[in-house]
Amino acid sequence: MNKVFLLALAVALCAISAQALQCYKCALGVGSLCFTSKENCSSSSQHCFSGVGKAAGFLDIKTKGCLEVSKCNKTENVGFPTNESTVYTITKTCCNTDLCNSAPDRSHISALVMTLTAVAAVKFIM
């Protein structure tokens, strides 16, 4: 009897994990650079999203990942520190099939290249 219960539990856990929505994730990309990985959404109330926005009125930014459905298809102002002044505005568009927030063309760019680009940008600004 215990073996049947354990088998049923194992099958149920596999079914639950198979239903998790898989999305591309990019914490923050600038221009056409967006280092992506894959993530599984943590609940059924999340969808994949792609966010596109502008920082300082001219710099294109991107973000991807899982997002609560209630926050989908909205534009928000993101500020620093803690929303005191707007740093960028971003519109997040959602979809609900695996990897539907497709990776950017340059998803193969390594984290090292992204880091070097960020350092060069900071030095240029200063």
N, CA, C and O atoms as a Tinker XYZ file with bonds, in Angstrom:
   504  protein
     1  N      0.817000   -1.194000    0.000000    73     2
     2  CA     0.000000    0.000000    0.000000    64     1     3
     3  C      0.862000    1.259000    0.000000    63     2     4     5
     4  O      0.570000    2.215000   -0.718000    81     3
     5  N      1.920000    1.257000    0.803000    73     3     6
     6  CA     2.816000    2.407000    0.863000    64     5     7
     7  C      3.487000    2.666000   -0.476000    63     6     8     9
     8  O      3.699000    3.817000   -0.859000    81     7
     9  N      3.826000    1.577000   -1.197000    73     7    10
    10  CA     4.475000    1.734000   -2.505000    64     9    11
    11  C      3.539000    2.398000   -3.498000    63    10    12    13
    12  O      3.972000    3.223000   -4.303000    81    11
    13  N      2.271000    2.052000   -3.450000    73    11    14
    14  CA     1.282000    2.663000   -4.343000    64    13    15
    15  C      1.140000    4.150000   -4.030000    63    14    16    17
    16  O      1.074000    4.980000   -4.937000    81    15
    17  N      1.095000    4.479000   -2.740000    73    15    18
    18  CA     0.986000    5.877000   -2.332000    64    17    19
    19  C      2.201000    6.674000   -2.790000    63    18    20    21
    20  O      2.050000    7.776000   -3.318000    81    19
    21  N      3.404000    6.133000   -2.595000    73    19    22
    22  CA     4.625000    6.829000   -3.008000    64    21    23
    23  C      4.691000    7.002000   -4.523000    63    22    24    25
    24  O      5.132000    8.042000   -5.013000    81    23
    25  N      4.254000    5.988000   -5.263000    73    23    26
    26  CA     4.219000    6.089000   -6.713000    64    25    27
    27  C      3.245000    7.176000   -7.158000    63    26    28    29
    28  O      3.564000    7.960000   -8.052000    81    27
    29  N      2.076000    7.234000   -6.555000    73    27    30
    30  CA     1.086000    8.252000   -6.887000    64    29    31
    31  C      1.610000    9.654000   -6.550000    63    30    32    33
    32  O      1.390000   10.604000   -7.301000    81    31
    33  N      2.295000    9.770000   -5.427000    73    31    34
    34  CA     2.880000   11.054000   -5.037000    64    33    35
    35  C      3.956000   11.490000   -6.029000    63    34    36    37
    36  O      4.012000   12.661000   -6.403000    81    35
    37  N      4.797000   10.575000   -6.453000    73    35    38
    38  CA     5.844000   10.881000   -7.425000    64    37    39
    39  C      5.248000   11.335000   -8.759000    63    38    40    41
    40  O      5.729000   12.292000   -9.365000    81    39
    41  N      4.213000   10.653000   -9.206000    73    39    42
    42  CA     3.548000   11.026000  -10.461000    64    41    43
    43  C      2.920000   12.417000  -10.339000    63    42    44    45
    44  O      3.007000   13.225000  -11.264000    81    43
    45  N      2.289000   12.692000   -9.200000    73    43    46
    46  CA     1.664000   13.999000   -8.980000    64    45    47
    47  C      2.703000   15.106000   -8.972000    63    46    48    49
    48  O      2.475000   16.165000   -9.555000    81    47
    49  N      3.836000   14.887000   -8.326000    73    47    50
    50  CA     4.895000   15.896000   -8.293000    64    49    51
    51  C      5.471000   16.151000   -9.677000    63    50    52    53
    52  O      5.782000   17.293000  -10.016000    81    51
    53  N      5.617000   15.110000  -10.474000    73    51    54
    54  CA     6.096000   15.285000  -11.851000    64    53    55
    55  C      5.097000   16.087000  -12.666000    63    54    56    57
    56  O      5.488000   16.950000  -13.452000    81    55
    57  N      3.822000   15.816000  -12.490000    73    55    58
    58  CA     2.790000   16.543000  -13.235000    64    57    59
    59  C      2.770000   18.009000  -12.843000    63    58    60    61
    60  O      2.605000   18.880000  -13.697000    81    59
    61  N      2.937000   18.288000  -11.550000    73    59    62
    62  CA     2.936000   19.679000  -11.091000    64    61    63
    63  C      4.139000   20.422000  -11.645000    63    62    64    65
    64  O      3.996000   21.548000  -12.122000    81    63
    65  N      5.323000   19.819000  -11.594000    73    63    66
    66  CA     6.514000   20.495000  -12.086000    64    65    67
    67  C      6.477000   20.657000  -13.603000    63    66    68    69
    68  O      7.045000   21.610000  -14.136000    81    67
    69  N      5.824000   19.748000  -14.296000    73    67    70
    70  CA     5.726000   19.848000  -15.750000    64    69    71
    71  C      4.801000   20.984000  -16.165000    63    70    72    73
    72  O      4.903000   21.473000  -17.290000    81    71
    73  N      3.898000   21.416000  -15.284000    73    71    74
    74  CA     2.951000   22.462000  -15.628000    64    73    75
    75  C      3.502000   23.864000  -15.389000    63    74    76    77
    76  O      2.864000   24.839000  -15.786000    81    75
    77  N      4.661000   23.996000  -14.755000    73    75    78
    78  CA     5.227000   25.317000  -14.501000    64    77    79
    79  C      5.578000   25.980000  -15.834000    63    78    80    81
    80  O      6.208000   25.373000  -16.699000    81    79
    81  N      5.170000   27.202000  -15.974000    73    79    82
    82  CA     5.439000   27.965000  -17.189000    64    81    83
    83  C      6.907000   28.341000  -17.221000    63    82    84    85
    84  O      7.437000   28.849000  -16.233000    81    83
    85  N      7.571000   28.099000  -18.342000    73    83    86
    86  CA     8.987000   28.442000  -18.481000    64    85    87
    87  C      9.117000   29.702000  -19.330000    63    86    88    89
    88  O      8.510000   29.815000  -20.394000    81    87
    89  N      9.922000   30.650000  -18.839000    73    87    90
    90  CA    10.085000   31.947000  -19.508000    64    89    91
    91  C     11.555000   32.298000  -19.616000    63    90    92    93
    92  O     12.386000   31.792000  -18.861000    81    91
    93  N     11.870000   33.178000  -20.571000    73    91    94
    94  CA    13.197000   33.759000  -20.608000    64    93    95
    95  C     13.273000   34.821000  -19.528000    63    94    96    97
    96  O     12.281000   35.492000  -19.243000    81    95
    97  N     14.446000   34.980000  -18.925000    73    95    98
    98  CA    14.641000   35.978000  -17.876000    64    97    99
    99  C     15.830000   36.861000  -18.233000    63    98   100   101
   100  O     16.891000   36.373000  -18.620000    81    99
   101  N     15.636000   38.150000  -18.098000    73    99   102
   102  CA    16.695000   39.135000  -18.264000    64   101   103
   103  C     16.400000   40.230000  -17.240000    63   102   104   105
   104  O     15.401000   40.940000  -17.356000    81   103
   105  N     17.259000   40.364000  -16.249000    73   103   106
   106  CA    17.007000   41.327000  -15.175000    64   105   107
   107  C     16.923000   42.745000  -15.717000    63   106   108   109
   108  O     15.983000   43.468000  -15.388000    81   107
   109  N     17.877000   43.160000  -16.535000    73   107   110
   110  CA    17.844000   44.491000  -17.141000    64   109   111
   111  C     18.813000   44.519000  -18.295000    63   110   112   113
   112  O     20.007000   44.274000  -18.125000    81   111
   113  N     18.296000   44.819000  -19.476000    73   111   114
   114  CA    19.126000   44.932000  -20.660000    64   113   115
   115  C     19.130000   46.363000  -21.154000    63   114   116   117
   116  O     18.172000   47.108000  -20.952000    81   115
   117  N     20.221000   46.738000  -21.805000    73   115   118
   118  CA    20.363000   48.090000  -22.341000    64   117   119
   119  C     20.581000   47.984000  -23.841000    63   118   120   121
   120  O     21.414000   47.204000  -24.301000    81   119
   121  N     19.824000   48.779000  -24.606000    73   119   122
   122  CA    19.927000   48.711000  -26.063000    64   121   123
   123  C     19.529000   47.325000  -26.531000    63   122   124   125
   124  O     18.460000   46.828000  -26.176000    81   123
   125  N     20.388000   46.697000  -27.329000    73   123   126
   126  CA    20.090000   45.350000  -27.805000    64   125   127
   127  C     20.766000   44.280000  -26.952000    63   126   128   129
   128  O     20.688000   43.097000  -27.284000    81   127
   129  N     21.425000   44.667000  -25.866000    73   127   130
   130  CA    22.097000   43.715000  -24.986000    64   129   131
   131  C     21.181000   43.310000  -23.842000    63   130   132   133
   132  O     20.725000   44.150000  -23.067000    81   131
   133  N     20.918000   42.016000  -23.748000    73   131   134
   134  CA    20.063000   41.515000  -22.676000    64   133   135
   135  C     20.475000   40.067000  -22.418000    63   134   136   137
   136  O     20.055000   39.168000  -23.147000    81   135
   137  N     21.286000   39.831000  -21.395000    73   135   138
   138  CA    21.759000   38.492000  -21.080000    64   137   139
   139  C     20.599000   37.686000  -20.517000    63   138   140   141
   140  O     20.047000   38.039000  -19.475000    81   139
   141  N     20.224000   36.606000  -21.198000    73   139   142
   142  CA    19.049000   35.844000  -20.797000    64   141   143
   143  C     19.401000   34.470000  -20.246000    63   142   144   145
   144  O     20.428000   33.877000  -20.575000    81   143
   145  N     18.513000   33.998000  -19.406000    73   143   146
   146  CA    18.535000   32.632000  -18.908000    64   145   147
   147  C     17.078000   32.160000  -18.942000    63   146   148   149
   148  O     16.199000   32.890000  -19.398000    81   147
   149  N     16.830000   30.962000  -18.467000    73   147   150
   150  CA    15.453000   30.466000  -18.412000    64   149   151
   151  C     15.049000   30.326000  -16.952000    63   150   152   153
   152  O     15.871000   29.998000  -16.096000    81   151
   153  N     13.775000   30.578000  -16.678000    73   151   154
   154  CA    13.249000   30.392000  -15.325000    64   153   155
   155  C     11.860000   29.788000  -15.392000    63   154   156   157
   156  O     11.150000   29.945000  -16.385000    81   155
   157  N     11.477000   29.093000  -14.326000    73   155   158
   158  CA    10.131000   28.555000  -14.206000    64   157   159
   159  C      9.342000   29.474000  -13.291000    63   158   160   161
   160  O      9.804000   29.831000  -12.208000    81   159
   161  N      8.161000   29.853000  -13.725000    73   159   162
   162  CA     7.315000   30.712000  -12.898000    64   161   163
   163  C      6.911000   29.951000  -11.641000    63   162   164   165
   164  O      6.727000   28.734000  -11.671000    81   163
   165  N      6.777000   30.677000  -10.545000    73   163   166
   166  CA     6.541000   30.033000   -9.257000    64   165   167
   167  C      5.078000   29.712000   -8.973000    63   166   168   169
   168  O      4.778000   28.937000   -8.064000    81   167
   169  N      4.167000   30.302000   -9.746000    73   167   170
   170  CA     2.753000   30.005000   -9.503000    64   169   171
   171  C      1.963000   30.076000  -10.799000    63   170   172   173
   172  O      2.434000   30.600000  -11.808000    81   171
   173  N      0.750000   29.537000  -10.749000    73   171   174
   174  CA    -0.103000   29.566000  -11.943000    64   173   175
   175  C     -0.665000   30.962000  -12.195000    63   174   176   177
   176  O     -1.253000   31.212000  -13.247000    81   175
   177  N     -0.490000   31.868000  -11.241000    73   175   178
   178  CA    -0.983000   33.236000  -11.435000    64   177   179
   179  C      0.090000   34.128000  -12.071000    63   178   180   181
   180  O     -0.052000   35.350000  -12.086000    81   179
   181  N      1.159000   33.524000  -12.595000    73   179   182
   182  CA     2.201000   34.273000  -13.287000    64   181   183
   183  C      2.249000   33.903000  -14.754000    63   182   184   185
   184  O      1.986000   32.761000  -15.133000    81   183
   185  N      2.589000   34.887000  -15.577000    73   183   186
   186  CA     2.806000   34.689000  -17.011000    64   185   187
   187  C      4.204000   35.171000  -17.362000    63   186   188   189
   188  O      4.852000   35.847000  -16.562000    81   187
   189  N      4.669000   34.826000  -18.557000    73   187   190
   190  CA     5.921000   35.372000  -19.067000    64   189   191
   191  C      5.671000   36.816000  -19.482000    63   190   192   193
   192  O      4.564000   37.164000  -19.891000    81   191
   193  N      6.697000   37.656000  -19.377000    73   191   194
   194  CA     6.540000   39.029000  -19.841000    64   193   195
   195  C      7.812000   39.512000  -20.530000    63   194   196   197
   196  O      8.910000   39.012000  -20.286000    81   195
   197  N      7.625000   40.489000  -21.388000    73   195   198
   198  CA     8.721000   41.254000  -21.984000    64   197   199
   199  C      8.452000   42.702000  -21.659000    63   198   200   201
   200  O      7.358000   43.209000  -21.907000    81   199
   201  N      9.445000   43.368000  -21.105000    73   199   202
   202  CA     9.311000   44.778000  -20.782000    64   201   203
   203  C     10.207000   45.604000  -21.669000    63   202   204   205
   204  O     11.378000   45.278000  -21.864000    81   203
   205  N      9.651000   46.680000  -22.212000    73   203   206
   206  CA    10.411000   47.592000  -23.069000    64   205   207
   207  C     10.184000   48.996000  -22.559000    63   206   208   209
   208  O      9.054000   49.387000  -22.265000    81   207
   209  N     11.263000   49.755000  -22.454000    73   207   210
   210  CA    11.110000   51.111000  -21.941000    64   209   211
   211  C     12.233000   52.027000  -22.357000    63   210   212   213
   212  O     13.093000   51.676000  -23.165000    81   211
   213  N     12.201000   53.225000  -21.774000    73   211   214
   214  CA    13.203000   54.255000  -22.052000    64   213   215
   215  C     13.706000   54.817000  -20.737000    63   214   216   217
   216  O     12.927000   55.095000  -19.825000    81   215
   217  N     15.010000   54.981000  -20.651000    73   215   218
   218  CA    15.627000   55.643000  -19.505000    64   217   219
   219  C     16.155000   56.987000  -19.981000    63   218   220   221
   220  O     16.755000   57.085000  -21.052000    81   219
   221  N     15.932000   58.005000  -19.190000    73   219   222
   222  CA    16.375000   59.364000  -19.504000    64   221   223
   223  C     15.841000   59.833000  -20.857000    63   222   224   225
   224  O     16.417000   60.729000  -21.475000    81   223
   225  N     14.757000   59.239000  -21.314000    73   223   226
   226  CA    14.114000   59.659000  -22.554000    64   225   227
   227  C     14.755000   59.189000  -23.838000    63   226   228   229
   228  O     14.209000   59.436000  -24.913000    81   227
   229  N     15.919000   58.503000  -23.768000    73   227   230
   230  CA    16.564000   58.090000  -25.016000    64   229   231
   231  C     17.201000   56.701000  -24.979000    63   230   232   233
   232  O     17.415000   56.113000  -26.039000    81   231
   233  N     17.509000   56.162000  -23.815000    73   231   234
   234  CA    18.204000   54.892000  -23.713000    64   233   235
   235  C     17.200000   53.741000  -23.645000    63   234   236   237
   236  O     16.410000   53.660000  -22.704000    81   235
   237  N     17.228000   52.848000  -24.644000    73   235   238
   238  CA    16.322000   51.703000  -24.679000    64   237   239
   239  C     16.717000   50.694000  -23.609000    63   238   240   241
   240  O     17.891000   50.347000  -23.474000    81   239
   241  N     15.733000   50.228000  -22.852000    73   239   242
   242  CA    15.971000   49.195000  -21.854000    64   241   243
   243  C     14.979000   48.060000  -22.052000    63   242   244   245
   244  O     13.887000   48.250000  -22.589000    81   243
   245  N     15.388000   46.864000  -21.602000    73   243   246
   246  CA    14.550000   45.672000  -21.739000    64   245   247
   247  C     14.641000   44.854000  -20.470000    63   246   248   249
   248  O     15.640000   44.903000  -19.752000    81   247
   249  N     13.594000   44.104000  -20.203000    73   247   250
   250  CA    13.573000   43.152000  -19.103000    64   249   251
   251  C     12.611000   42.025000  -19.471000    63   250   252   253
   252  O     11.663000   42.234000  -20.229000    81   251
   253  N     12.856000   40.844000  -18.937000    73   251   254
   254  CA    12.018000   39.673000  -19.229000    64   253   255
   255  C     11.932000   38.809000  -17.980000    63   254   256   257
   256  O     12.782000   38.900000  -17.095000    81   255
   257  N     10.913000   37.978000  -17.911000    73   255   258
   258  CA    10.796000   37.046000  -16.805000    64   257   259
   259  C      9.371000   36.630000  -16.555000    63   258   260   261
   260  O      8.538000   36.649000  -17.460000    81   259
   261  N      9.087000   36.246000  -15.298000    73   259   262
   262  CA     7.743000   35.888000  -14.854000    64   261   263
   263  C      7.135000   37.076000  -14.126000    63   262   264   265
   264  O      7.839000   37.829000  -13.453000    81   263
   265  N      5.836000   37.240000  -14.264000    73   263   266
   266  CA     5.167000   38.395000  -13.672000    64   265   267
   267  C      3.753000   38.007000  -13.270000    63   266   268   269
   268  O      3.089000   37.246000  -13.974000    81   267
   269  N      3.289000   38.532000  -12.135000    73   267   270
   270  CA     1.905000   38.322000  -11.718000    64   269   271
   271  C      0.973000   38.870000  -12.799000    63   270   272   273
   272  O      1.211000   39.952000  -13.336000    81   271
   273  N     -0.072000   38.133000  -13.115000    73   271   274
   274  CA    -1.011000   38.509000  -14.170000    64   273   275
   275  C     -1.599000   39.898000  -13.926000    63   274   276   277
   276  O     -1.859000   40.636000  -14.877000    81   275
   277  N     -1.808000   40.256000  -12.672000    73   275   278
   278  CA    -2.394000   41.565000  -12.353000    64   277   279
   279  C     -1.500000   42.730000  -12.757000    63   278   280   281
   280  O     -1.973000   43.863000  -12.845000    81   279
   281  N     -0.212000   42.475000  -13.004000    73   279   282
   282  CA     0.725000   43.537000  -13.391000    64   281   283
   283  C      1.010000   43.543000  -14.893000    63   282   284   285
   284  O      1.817000   44.339000  -15.371000    81   283
   285  N      0.345000   42.653000  -15.637000    73   283   286
   286  CA     0.576000   42.534000  -17.077000    64   285   287
   287  C     -0.032000   43.690000  -17.853000    63   286   288   289
   288  O     -1.008000   44.307000  -17.426000    81   287
   289  N      0.573000   43.969000  -19.010000    73   287   290
   290  CA     0.083000   44.948000  -19.971000    64   289   291
   291  C     -0.138000   46.318000  -19.343000    63   290   292   293
   292  O     -1.146000   46.980000  -19.587000    81   291
   293  N      0.827000   46.721000  -18.531000    73   291   294
   294  CA     0.774000   48.028000  -17.885000    64   293   295
   295  C      2.100000   48.750000  -18.070000    63   294   296   297
   296  O      3.146000   48.128000  -18.251000    81   295
   297  N      2.035000   50.066000  -18.021000    73   295   298
   298  CA     3.239000   50.891000  -18.065000    64   297   299
   299  C      3.469000   51.447000  -16.667000    63   298   300   301
   300  O      2.538000   51.918000  -16.014000    81   299
   301  N      4.717000   51.387000  -16.215000    73   299   302
   302  CA     5.019000   51.903000  -14.887000    64   301   303
   303  C      6.276000   52.753000  -14.914000    63   302   304   305
   304  O      7.160000   52.557000  -15.748000    81   303
   305  N      6.341000   53.696000  -13.994000    73   303   306
   306  CA     7.533000   54.509000  -13.796000    64   305   307
   307  C      8.357000   53.859000  -12.704000    63   306   308   309
   308  O      7.840000   53.530000  -11.636000    81   307
   309  N      9.643000   53.674000  -12.973000    73   307   310
   310  CA    10.534000   53.080000  -11.994000    64   309   311
   311  C     11.482000   54.172000  -11.526000    63   310   312   313
   312  O     12.141000   54.832000  -12.329000    81   311
   313  N     11.538000   54.348000  -10.222000    73   311   314
   314  CA    12.347000   55.430000   -9.685000    64   313   315
   315  C     13.459000   54.965000   -8.792000    63   314   316   317
   316  O     13.561000   53.791000   -8.436000    81   315
   317  N     14.298000   55.927000   -8.434000    73   315   318
   318  CA    15.399000   55.668000   -7.522000    64   317   319
   319  C     15.650000   56.911000   -6.710000    63   318   320   321
   320  O     15.617000   57.987000   -7.309000    81   319
   321  N     15.889000   56.892000   -5.461000    73   319   322
   322  CA    15.630000   55.738000   -4.596000    64   321   323
   323  C     14.155000   55.633000   -4.276000    63   322   324   325
   324  O     13.469000   56.642000   -4.109000    81   323
   325  N     13.692000   54.453000   -4.195000    73   323   326
   326  CA    12.296000   54.104000   -3.864000    64   325   327
   327  C     11.269000   55.028000   -4.504000    63   326   328   329
   328  O     10.449000   55.636000   -3.816000    81   327
   329  N     11.321000   55.124000   -5.803000    73   327   330
   330  CA    10.319000   55.826000   -6.625000    64   329   331
   331  C     10.215000   57.326000   -6.369000    63   330   332   333
   332  O      9.187000   57.926000   -6.685000    81   331
   333  N     11.255000   57.953000   -5.803000    73   331   334
   334  CA    11.210000   59.400000   -5.592000    64   333   335
   335  C     11.317000   60.170000   -6.903000    63   334   336   337
   336  O     10.579000   61.131000   -7.119000    81   335
   337  N     12.224000   59.759000   -7.774000    73   335   338
   338  CA    12.327000   60.396000   -9.086000    64   337   339
   339  C     12.399000   59.304000  -10.146000    63   338   340   341
   340  O     13.093000   58.302000   -9.971000    81   339
   341  N     11.683000   59.502000  -11.242000    73   339   342
   342  CA    11.592000   58.483000  -12.284000    64   341   343
   343  C     12.933000   58.319000  -12.989000    63   342   344   345
   344  O     13.505000   59.284000  -13.495000    81   343
   345  N     13.427000   57.082000  -13.015000    73   343   346
   346  CA    14.653000   56.754000  -13.725000    64   345   347
   347  C     14.310000   56.255000  -15.127000    63   346   348   349
   348  O     14.960000   56.621000  -16.106000    81   347
   349  N     13.276000   55.413000  -15.208000    73   347   350
   350  CA    12.824000   54.950000  -16.517000    64   349   351
   351  C     11.362000   54.550000  -16.459000    63   350   352   353
   352  O     10.807000   54.289000  -15.391000    81   351
   353  N     10.751000   54.509000  -17.641000    73   351   354
   354  CA     9.375000   54.066000  -17.809000    64   353   355
   355  C      9.414000   52.779000  -18.613000    63   354   356   357
   356  O     10.143000   52.679000  -19.599000    81   355
   357  N      8.624000   51.787000  -18.190000    73   355   358
   358  CA     8.657000   50.484000  -18.868000    64   357   359
   359  C      7.245000   49.937000  -19.029000    63   358   360   361
   360  O      6.414000   50.045000  -18.127000    81   359
   361  N      6.991000   49.350000  -20.188000    73   359   362
   362  CA     5.717000   48.702000  -20.475000    64   361   363
   363  C      5.953000   47.200000  -20.509000    63   362   364   365
   364  O      6.813000   46.717000  -21.246000    81   363
   365  N      5.186000   46.459000  -19.706000    73   363   366
   366  CA     5.345000   45.010000  -19.611000    64   365   367
   367  C      4.168000   44.317000  -20.296000    63   366   368   369
   368  O      3.011000   44.501000  -19.917000    81   367
   369  N      4.490000   43.518000  -21.312000    73   367   370
   370  CA     3.500000   42.785000  -22.086000    64   369   371
   371  C      3.647000   41.301000  -21.784000    63   370   372   373
   372  O      4.758000   40.773000  -21.793000    81   371
   373  N      2.538000   40.629000  -21.518000    73   371   374
   374  CA     2.576000   39.226000  -21.089000    64   373   375
   375  C      2.088000   38.259000  -22.159000    63   374   376   377
   376  O      1.393000   38.631000  -23.105000    81   375
   377  N      2.483000   36.993000  -21.969000    73   375   378
   378  CA     2.021000   35.879000  -22.790000    64   377   379
   379  C      2.024000   34.642000  -21.889000    63   378   380   381
   380  O      2.642000   34.660000  -20.825000    81   379
   381  N      1.352000   33.582000  -22.294000    73   379   382
   382  CA     1.192000   32.455000  -21.368000    64   381   383
   383  C      1.514000   31.088000  -21.948000    63   382   384   385
   384  O      0.849000   30.108000  -21.615000    81   383
   385  N      2.518000   31.002000  -22.806000    73   383   386
   386  CA     3.015000   29.710000  -23.272000    64   385   387
   387  C      4.521000   29.661000  -23.015000    63   386   388   389
   388  O      5.168000   30.703000  -22.902000    81   387
   389  N      5.071000   28.466000  -22.924000    73   387   390
   390  CA     6.496000   28.323000  -22.626000    64   389   391
   391  C      7.375000   29.119000  -23.587000    63   390   392   393
   392  O      7.236000   29.026000  -24.807000    81   391
   393  N      8.274000   29.897000  -23.010000    73   391   394
   394  CA     9.285000   30.677000  -23.730000    64   393   395
   395  C      8.690000   31.628000  -24.767000    63   394   396   397
   396  O      9.322000   31.925000  -25.781000    81   395
   397  N      7.487000   32.095000  -24.509000    73   395   398
   398  CA     6.822000   32.997000  -25.460000    64   397   399
   399  C      7.402000   34.404000  -25.436000    63   398   400   401
   400  O      7.178000   35.172000  -26.372000    81   399
   401  N      8.141000   34.761000  -24.389000    73   399   402
   402  CA     8.800000   36.071000  -24.340000    64   401   403
   403  C     10.191000   35.924000  -24.933000    63   402   404   405
   404  O     11.200000   36.131000  -24.259000    81   403
   405  N     10.219000   35.566000  -26.198000    73   403   406
   406  CA    11.429000   35.106000  -26.881000    64   405   407
   407  C     12.679000   35.903000  -26.546000    63   406   408   409
   408  O     12.648000   37.109000  -26.299000    81   407
   409  N     13.784000   35.159000  -26.552000    73   407   410
   410  CA    15.083000   35.750000  -26.235000    64   409   411
   411  C     15.488000   36.717000  -27.327000    63   410   412   413
   412  O     15.131000   36.520000  -28.488000    81   411
   413  N     16.224000   37.755000  -26.980000    73   411   414
   414  CA    16.700000   38.692000  -27.993000    64   413   415
   415  C     17.717000   38.018000  -28.906000    63   414   416   417
   416  O     18.259000   36.964000  -28.574000    81   415
   417  N     17.972000   38.632000  -30.057000    73   415   418
   418  CA    18.887000   38.073000  -31.039000    64   417   419
   419  C     20.282000   37.837000  -30.469000    63   418   420   421
   420  O     20.999000   36.955000  -30.941000    81   419
   421  N     20.670000   38.606000  -29.472000    73   419   422
   422  CA    22.021000   38.492000  -28.939000    64   421   423
   423  C     22.042000   37.780000  -27.595000    63   422   424   425
   424  O     22.819000   38.149000  -26.714000    81   423
   425  N     21.210000   36.777000  -27.426000    73   423   426
   426  CA    21.148000   36.078000  -26.142000    64   425   427
   427  C     22.427000   35.310000  -25.851000    63   426   428   429
   428  O     22.638000   34.879000  -24.718000    81   427
   429  N     23.282000   35.130000  -26.845000    73   427   430
   430  CA    24.520000   34.392000  -26.645000    64   429   431
   431  C     25.633000   35.242000  -26.041000    63   430   432   433
   432  O     26.715000   34.724000  -25.769000    81   431
   433  N     25.397000   36.512000  -25.830000    73   431   434
   434  CA    26.415000   37.395000  -25.271000    64   433   435
   435  C     26.694000   36.975000  -23.832000    63   434   436   437
   436  O     25.774000   36.766000  -23.041000    81   435
   437  N     27.942000   36.859000  -23.518000    73   435   438
   438  CA    28.310000   36.362000  -22.189000    64   437   439
   439  C     28.174000   37.434000  -21.122000    63   438   440   441
   440  O     28.101000   38.627000  -21.418000    81   439
   441  N     28.142000   36.989000  -19.889000    73   439   442
   442  CA    28.072000   37.913000  -18.758000    64   441   443
   443  C     29.321000   38.782000  -18.715000    63   442   444   445
   444  O     29.249000   39.939000  -18.300000    81   443
   445  N     30.460000   38.248000  -19.133000    73   443   446
   446  CA    31.695000   39.027000  -19.146000    64   445   447
   447  C     31.582000   40.209000  -20.095000    63   446   448   449
   448  O     31.979000   41.320000  -19.742000    81   447
   449  N     31.052000   39.994000  -21.285000    73   447   450
   450  CA    30.878000   41.083000  -22.241000    64   449   451
   451  C     29.922000   42.129000  -21.682000    63   450   452   453
   452  O     30.161000   43.328000  -21.827000    81   451
   453  N     28.838000   41.686000  -21.043000    73   451   454
   454  CA    27.889000   42.623000  -20.433000    64   453   455
   455  C     28.577000   43.450000  -19.349000    63   454   456   457
   456  O     28.358000   44.659000  -19.262000    81   455
   457  N     29.397000   42.817000  -18.532000    73   455   458
   458  CA    30.097000   43.519000  -17.458000    64   457   459
   459  C     31.069000   44.546000  -18.028000    63   458   460   461
   460  O     31.116000   45.684000  -17.562000    81   459
   461  N     31.834000   44.151000  -19.022000    73   459   462
   462  CA    32.778000   45.083000  -19.636000    64   461   463
   463  C     32.064000   46.263000  -20.280000    63   462   464   465
   464  O     32.557000   47.389000  -20.215000    81   463
   465  N     30.931000   46.030000  -20.890000    73   463   466
   466  CA    30.145000   47.108000  -21.487000    64   465   467
   467  C     29.657000   48.073000  -20.418000    63   466   468   469
   468  O     29.715000   49.289000  -20.601000    81   467
   469  N     29.175000   47.536000  -19.303000    73   467   470
   470  CA    28.694000   48.386000  -18.213000    64   469   471
   471  C     29.824000   49.224000  -17.625000    63   470   472   473
   472  O     29.637000   50.408000  -17.347000    81   471
   473  N     30.997000   48.618000  -17.433000    73   471   474
   474  CA    32.144000   49.354000  -16.889000    64   473   475
   475  C     32.560000   50.465000  -17.847000    63   474   476   477
   476  O     32.844000   51.584000  -17.418000    81   475
   477  N     32.598000   50.164000  -19.127000    73   475   478
   478  CA    32.967000   51.171000  -20.118000    64   477   479
   479  C     31.960000   52.312000  -20.136000    63   478   480   481
   480  O     32.343000   53.475000  -20.268000    81   479
   481  N     30.684000   51.994000  -20.005000    73   479   482
   482  CA    29.645000   53.027000  -19.997000    64   481   483
   483  C     29.783000   53.930000  -18.785000    63   482   484   485
   484  O     29.635000   55.147000  -18.895000    81   483
   485  N     30.066000   53.341000  -17.623000    73   483   486
   486  CA    30.233000   54.131000  -16.398000    64   485   487
   487  C     31.437000   55.055000  -16.518000    63   486   488   489
   488  O     31.366000   56.223000  -16.137000    81   487
   489  N     32.536000   54.538000  -17.041000    73   487   490
   490  CA    33.737000   55.366000  -17.216000    64   489   491
   491  C     33.485000   56.485000  -18.213000    63   490   492   493
   492  O     34.000000   57.591000  -18.045000    81   491
   493  N     32.701000   56.214000  -19.248000    73   491   494
   494  CA    32.385000   57.230000  -20.252000    64   493   495
   495  C     31.556000   58.351000  -19.641000    63   494   496   497
   496  O     31.779000   59.527000  -19.930000    81   495
   497  N     30.608000   57.987000  -18.805000    73   495   498
   498  CA    29.715000   58.985000  -18.172000    64   497   499
   499  C     30.501000   59.858000  -17.191000    63   498   500   501
   500  O     30.262000   61.062000  -17.100000    81   499
   501  N     31.429000   59.255000  -16.466000    73   499   502
   502  CA    32.209000   60.005000  -15.473000    64   501   503
   503  C     33.270000   60.748000  -16.170000    63   502   504
   504  O     34.052000   61.452000  -15.531000    81   503
